[in-house]
C-alpha cells in the first residue's frame, strides 16, 4: 500500500506546476505536436520539451513521431477527470470565499 501512496504522490507532483496543468488541459481530448503546444502556450521549445519529458517519465503522456513532428497525447482519459474534479473543488472554494468577502463588505 505504501508503494501506491508513493506513486500517487509522484503523479501529484507532476501536476504541481501550472505549465504542466496547461499542457494537460490542451491535451485533454486531442493529440498535439510540440509545435502546436509552443504556439498555444507561447512558451519556448526547451521549456515545453522539459515539461513533456517529466510528464512522459511519469506515464502521463505518450509520444508518437510522425515525420519531423512529435505528437503527444494523454495516456489515460481518467487523468482529465481527475483534473476536472480538482478544478471543480477549486471553483467551489473560490465561490465560497467570494461570498464571504461580499458579506464582509455588505455589512
DODREN-119458 format. One record per atom (N, C-alpha, C): x, y, z. Coordinates in pm, whole numbers, padded with zeros to 5 digits, always signed. Example, Ala and Ser with C-alpha at 12.3 -4.5 7.8 and 13.67 -1.06 7.14 Angstrom:
BEGIN
+01319-00569+00780
+01230-00450+00780
+01320-00330+00780
+01285-00225+00708
+01367-00106+00714
+01290+00003+00787
# end
This chain:
BEGIN
+00082-00119+00000
+00000+00000+00000
+00087+00126+00000
+00199+00122+00071
+00288+00239+00077
+00339+00274-00063
+00364+00172-00145
+00413+00196-00281
+00308+00270-00363
+00181+00236-00343
+00073+00305-00413
+00068+00452-00373
+00085+00480-00244
+00087+00620-00198
+00205+00696-00259
+00317+00629-00269
+00435+00693-00328
+00410+00726-00475
+00353+00632-00549
+00321+00655-00690
+00219+00768-00705
+00121+00768-00617
+00018+00873-00618
+00083+01010-00594
+00170+01017-00496
+00239+01143-00466
+00325+01189-00583
+00394+01095-00647
+00476+01128-00764
+00391+01186-00877
+00274+01126-00900
+00186+01177-01005
+00135+01316-00968
+00100+01336-00843
+00052+01467-00800
+00160+01574-00814
+00286+01538-00794
+00396+01632-00812
+00401+01683-00955
+00370+01596-01050
+00368+01636-01191
+00268+01750-01210
+00156+01744-01139
+00050+01843-01154
+00066+01963-01061
+00179+01973-00994
+00201+02086-00905
+00262+02205-00978
+00267+02196-01110
+00325+02302-01192
+00218+02355-01288
+00199+02486-01291
+00092+02545-01372
+00112+02522-01522
+00236+02518-01568
+00261+02491-01711
+00218+02351-01747
+00249+02256-01662
+00208+02118-01690
+00057+02103-01686
-00009+02177-01598
-00156+02175-01595
-00213+02233-01724
-00150+02339-01774
-00195+02398-01901
-00178+02297-02015
-00064+02229-02019
-00040+02128-02122
-00143+02016-02111
-00167+01970-01991
-00266+01866-01968
-00402+01908-02021
-00441+02030-01995
-00570+02080-02041
-00575+02086-02194
-00466+02128-02256
-00461+02135-02402
-00470+01996-02466
-00417+01896-02397
-00417+01759-02449
-00541+01680-02409
-00635+01744-02343
-00748+01674-02283
-00823+01585-02381
-00841+01625-02504
-00919+01542-02597
-00856+01531-02735
-00725+01561-02741
-00660+01552-02872
-00511+01533-02857
-00452+01492-02966
-00308+01476-02977
-00255+01605-03039
-00149+01661-02981
-00089+01784-03034
+00061+01766-03052
+00113+01835-03153
+00258+01833-03175
+00325+01931-03080
+00454+01916-03065
+00531+02009-02983
+00513+02151-03038
+00516+02165-03171
+00498+02296-03234
+00364+02357-03197
+00258+02277-03200
+00125+02327-03164
+00120+02369-03017
+00185+02291-02931
+00188+02327-02788
+00265+02457-02767
+00373+02477-02840
+00450+02602-02831
+00362+02719-02872
+00290+02704-02982
+00204+02812-03033
+00093+02846-02933
+00034+02744-02874
-00080+02766-02784
-00037+02821-02648
+00080+02782-02600
+00124+02825-02467
+00214+02949-02472
+00270+02978-02590
+00364+03090-02607
+00493+03069-02526
+00526+02941-02501
+00649+02909-02428
+00755+02860-02527
+00879+02857-02481
+00988+02813-02567
+00983+02662-02588
+01049+02619-02693
+01056+02476-02725
+01125+02401-02612
+01232+02459-02558
+01306+02395-02449
+01217+02378-02326
+01140+02480-02295
+01052+02477-02178
+00944+02370-02196
+00878+02371-02311
+00773+02272-02338
+00831+02131-02334
+00945+02112-02398
+01008+01980-02403
+01043+01929-02263
+01091+02018-02178
+01126+01979-02041
+01001+01929-01967
+00891+02003-01979
+00768+01963-01910
+00711+01833-01967
+00715+01819-02099
+00666+01697-02162
+00751+01577-02121
+00879+01597-02106
+00969+01490-02063
+00932+01442-01924
+00905+01534-01834
+00864+01499-01697
+00732+01423-01701
+00637+01475-01779
+00505+01410-01787
+00516+01271-01850
+00604+01256-01946
+00623+01125-02011
+00689+01026-01914
+00787+01073-01837
+00857+00985-01744
+00765+00932-01634
+00660+01006-01603
+00564+00965-01501
+00442+00894-01560
+00444+00873-01692
+00335+00798-01755
+00209+00877-01780
+00218+01009-01779
+00101+01094-01800
+00072+01112-01949
+00178+01128-02028
+00165+01143-02172
+00250+01039-02244
+00216+01019-02368
+00294+00932-02456
+00321+01010-02584
+00428+00974-02653
+00463+01046-02775
+00462+00954-02895
+00447+01016-03011
+00440+00944-03136
+00502+01032-03244
+00604+00983-03311
+00669+01061-03417
+00596+01040-03548
+00563+01152-03614
+00503+01148-03747
+00585+01242-03834
+00672+01185-03916
+00762+01267-03997
+00859+01341-03907
+00866+01472-03924
+00956+01554-03842
+00895+01591-03706
+00764+01575-03693
+00694+01620-03572
+00675+01508-03471
+00680+01547-03345
+00649+01456-03235
+00516+01501-03176
+00422+01409-03167
+00290+01437-03113
+00276+01374-02975
+00206+01445-02889
+00183+01397-02753
+00035+01383-02727
+00001+01284-02646
-00137+01266-02602
-00136+01208-02461
-00247+01220-02393
-00260+01164-02259
-00265+01012-02267
-00207+00948-02168
-00206+00802-02167
-00340+00744-02122
-00417+00823-02047
-00542+00772-01993
-00642+00888-01979
-00763+00875-02034
-00861+00984-02025
-00906+01014-01881
-00883+00921-01789
-00921+00944-01650
-00838+01056-01587
-00722+01084-01645
-00639+01194-01596
-00716+01325-01606
-00791+01342-01715
-00871+01463-01734
-00982+01469-01631
-01042+01354-01599
-01147+01353-01498
-01093+01401-01363
-00974+01355-01327
-00912+01398-01201
-00885+01548-01205
-00833+01596-01317
-00805+01739-01338
-00934+01819-01319
-01043+01775-01382
-01171+01846-01375
-01229+01846-01234
-01216+01736-01163
-01267+01730-01025
-01193+01829-00936
-01061+01832-00948
-00983+01927-00868
-01022+02071-00903
-01040+02098-01032
-01080+02232-01075
-01217+02269-01017
-01311+02173-01015
-01444+02199-00958
-01433+02232-00809
-01350+02159-00737
-01330+02186-00594
-01274+02327-00576
-01177+02365-00659
-01119+02500-00651
-01222+02607-00683
-01305+02584-00783
-01410+02681-00818
-01510+02696-00704
-01548+02585-00641
-01639+02591-00526
-01576+02675-00415
-01448+02653-00391
-01377+02729-00287
-01372+02877-00319
-01344+02908-00445
-01340+03048-00486
-01477+03115-00471
-01582+03044-00508
-01718+03099-00493
-01750+03122-00346
-01713+03027-00262
-01738+03039-00118
-01661+03159-00062
-01534+03170-00097
-01454+03283-00050
-01508+03415-00101
-01557+03416-00224
-01614+03537-00282
-01738+03580-00204
-01821+03481-00165
-01941+03513-00086
-01903+03567+00050
-01799+03512+00111
-01754+03559+00242
-01706+03703+00231
-01627+03733+00130
-01577+03870+00108
-01693+03964+00083
-01789+03920+00001
-01905+04002-00030
-01984+04033+00096
-02004+03933+00181
-02077+03952+00306
-02004+04050+00398
-01873+04045+00399
-01796+04137+00484
-01814+04281+00439
-01822+04305+00311
-01834+04441+00259
-01977+04494+00260
-02075+04403+00267
-02216+04445+00270
-02253+04497+00408
-02188+04445+00510
-02222+04484+00650
-02176+04621+00684
# end
